[in-house]
Amino acid sequence: MGTELESPGFITPVWPAPANVHALATLRAGGCSSGPFSSFNLAAHTGDDAATVQRNRTLLREHFGLPAEPVWLQQVHSNRIVTAEPDETGAEADGSWTSSVGHVCVVMTADCLPVLICDQYGS
């Protein structure tokens, strides 16, 4: 990790969402992972070094100024959705929701598409 890191790559959606609802999709560039996980791997279940994954997650939070640690799920290809509360981190689920300001929901995608739903008020 002694090398200079580039900024994490990401895509932001262009949509008519309320101003208080934000989303982004990360790309693989800009992190600490190497080999088959190179470089911005955020997934703890892949066999990547746990400390490296944590460093990538810290980079995500710091670079994007997230208001809280995301609620990281243990995704299992189910229909289970949990509330995005800190005590749900690591829960076996494939989605999360919140009506609280400052809570960060996250889903990992590879062969699936993420879905974000809100009402016109962003709640």
SULZITA-V676263 format. One record per helix or strand. SS is the DSSP state (H for helix, E for strand). FROM is the first residue (numbers start at 1). LEN is the number of residues. If there is no record, write none. Layout:
SS/FROM/LEN  SS/FROM/LEN
This chain:
E/10/2  E/25/2  H/35/3  H/50/15  E/71/1  E/74/1  E/81/3  H/86/3  E/92/1  E/95/3  E/105/1
